[in-house]
């Protein structure tokens, strides 16, 4: 997939102009059920969206930005303003992937009407294709309310980070018979309510396989099973930008080490006065 570049001489930054193509759609994602696995990663900035877009089917503007970008201890303090600002940036930086934006804690739980007010603001201000909300059977009426009013919804069940205080931590879900049955019930409920896809996080592998086989919409796993209809990870985790990650994360690079090494080289050259050289400075015109 080719991308041409135009140079903005005022800022000296390359702004990608996409090759003509149509962006993927929510119905196109739905049709991938049982087919080629869906690729999904998080993005919070326009530049990261540019780098990920051609490789992904979906870009998730996750409320994990609270921890990744803002250094917050959890996702609970993330605001609607944050999600709209970062969501708009990711939409501007992409042209291929379906962009899904997390609804932050407190923006949708009170009532379907409150959820619609928040979701419609997200859609209008960002240009995203869909929203994502956490919760199973209890949120099914809200999912149905939103989808009936033209807002595609991705559900999120299993380990739901916004409910960490109720769950008592970030451990794997579905270890007891009761919890196993509840999560399957949640999956069925959100699918029947009209969710176009669902994220299943941090559940035992047999449970993830059962859910994927039983529901009609694509199941995107994170800490679940390779048999899901797709996978999602936090991009900064899989790139190795953090020292600690969840067990289910595979590090595909050591970007933290590479950045540290590059900055170390820069600092050494500055202190030795070997940077800048004549190649990086402006000489007087004769």
DAGIBEL-V249375 format. One record per residue. RES is the residue in three letters. D_CENTER is the distance of its C-alpha to the mean C-alpha in Angstrom with 1 decimal. Layout:
{{RES/D_CENTER} {RES/D_CENTER}}
This chain:
{{UNK/22.0} {UNK/23.8} {UNK/22.8} {UNK/25.6} {UNK/25.7} {UNK/27.7} {UNK/28.8} {UNK/28.8} {UNK/32.0} {UNK/31.7} {UNK/28.7} {UNK/29.0} {UNK/25.3} {UNK/24.4} {UNK/22.6} {UNK/21.4} {UNK/23.1} {UNK/21.5} {UNK/23.9} {UNK/24.7} {UNK/22.4} {UNK/20.8} {UNK/17.1} {UNK/15.9} {UNK/16.3} {UNK/15.4} {UNK/18.8} {UNK/18.2} {UNK/15.2} {UNK/17.5} {UNK/20.3} {UNK/18.5} {UNK/19.3} {UNK/21.4} {UNK/21.2} {UNK/19.4} {UNK/16.3} {UNK/13.0} {UNK/10.8} {UNK/7.0} {UNK/5.2} {UNK/3.1} {UNK/5.8} {UNK/8.0} {UNK/11.3} {UNK/13.2} {UNK/14.6} {UNK/11.5} {UNK/10.5} {UNK/14.1} {UNK/14.1} {UNK/11.2} {UNK/12.0} {UNK/15.1} {UNK/13.8} {UNK/10.9} {UNK/11.3} {UNK/8.0} {UNK/5.4} {UNK/2.4} {UNK/4.3} {UNK/4.3} {UNK/8.1} {UNK/8.0} {UNK/9.0} {UNK/12.3} {UNK/13.0} {UNK/11.7} {UNK/13.1} {UNK/15.7} {UNK/17.0} {UNK/17.1} {UNK/18.1} {UNK/15.6} {UNK/13.1} {UNK/16.2} {UNK/17.4} {UNK/14.4} {UNK/15.9} {UNK/15.5} {UNK/16.8} {UNK/14.1} {UNK/11.3} {UNK/13.6} {UNK/14.5} {UNK/11.2} {UNK/10.1} {UNK/13.5} {UNK/13.2} {UNK/10.3} {UNK/12.3} {UNK/15.4} {UNK/14.2} {UNK/13.3} {UNK/15.8} {UNK/14.9} {UNK/11.4} {UNK/10.7} {UNK/8.4} {UNK/7.1} {UNK/7.3} {UNK/7.8} {UNK/11.6} {UNK/12.8} {UNK/15.6} {UNK/18.9} {UNK/17.9} {UNK/18.3} {UNK/20.4} {UNK/23.8} {UNK/24.4} {UNK/23.2} {UNK/24.7} {UNK/22.8} {UNK/19.5} {UNK/20.7} {UNK/21.6} {UNK/18.3} {UNK/16.3} {UNK/18.9} {UNK/18.6} {UNK/14.9} {UNK/15.7} {UNK/18.9} {UNK/17.8} {UNK/14.7} {UNK/15.6} {UNK/12.3} {UNK/13.0} {UNK/11.7} {UNK/10.7} {UNK/9.5} {UNK/12.0} {UNK/13.2} {UNK/16.7} {UNK/19.0} {UNK/22.5} {UNK/22.9} {UNK/20.1} {UNK/21.4} {UNK/23.8} {UNK/21.1} {UNK/19.0} {UNK/22.3} {UNK/23.2} {UNK/20.1} {UNK/20.2} {UNK/24.0} {UNK/23.4} {UNK/21.3} {UNK/17.7} {UNK/15.6} {UNK/13.8} {UNK/11.3} {UNK/12.8} {UNK/11.8} {UNK/14.9} {UNK/16.5} {UNK/15.4} {UNK/14.0} {UNK/13.5} {UNK/14.8} {UNK/17.9} {UNK/18.5} {UNK/21.9} {UNK/23.1} {UNK/21.9} {UNK/23.6} {UNK/21.0} {UNK/18.1} {UNK/20.4} {UNK/20.0} {UNK/20.8} {UNK/23.4} {UNK/26.2} {UNK/28.8} {UNK/30.2} {UNK/29.5} {UNK/25.8} {UNK/25.5} {UNK/27.1} {UNK/25.1} {UNK/21.7} {UNK/23.2} {UNK/24.6} {UNK/21.2} {UNK/19.8} {UNK/22.8} {UNK/22.8} {UNK/19.3} {UNK/20.0} {UNK/23.4} {UNK/22.1} {UNK/20.3} {UNK/16.7} {UNK/15.8} {UNK/13.5} {UNK/12.5} {UNK/10.5} {UNK/13.3} {UNK/12.8} {UNK/15.7} {UNK/18.5} {UNK/21.6} {UNK/21.5} {UNK/24.3} {UNK/22.7} {UNK/19.5} {UNK/21.9} {UNK/23.9} {UNK/21.1} {UNK/20.0} {UNK/23.7} {UNK/24.4} {UNK/21.9} {UNK/21.9} {UNK/18.3} {UNK/15.8} {UNK/14.6} {UNK/11.4} {UNK/12.3} {UNK/11.1} {UNK/14.5} {UNK/16.3} {UNK/18.2} {UNK/18.3} {UNK/20.0} {UNK/16.9} {UNK/16.1} {UNK/13.0} {UNK/10.8} {UNK/7.3} {UNK/7.5} {UNK/6.7} {UNK/8.2} {UNK/10.9} {UNK/11.9} {UNK/12.6} {UNK/14.3} {UNK/16.5} {UNK/16.2} {UNK/16.9} {UNK/20.1} {UNK/18.9} {UNK/16.0} {UNK/15.9} {UNK/18.3} {UNK/15.9} {UNK/14.3} {UNK/16.3} {UNK/16.8} {UNK/17.3} {UNK/18.9} {UNK/20.4} {UNK/19.1} {UNK/20.3} {UNK/23.7} {UNK/23.8} {UNK/22.9} {UNK/25.5} {UNK/28.1} {UNK/27.7} {UNK/28.0} {UNK/31.0} {UNK/32.7} {UNK/32.2} {UNK/33.7} {UNK/36.6} {UNK/37.5} {UNK/37.5} {UNK/39.7} {UNK/42.0} {UNK/42.2} {UNK/41.2} {UNK/38.3} {UNK/38.6} {UNK/41.1} {UNK/42.9} {UNK/40.0} {UNK/37.7} {UNK/40.4} {UNK/42.4} {UNK/46.1} {UNK/48.7} {UNK/50.1} {UNK/53.7}}
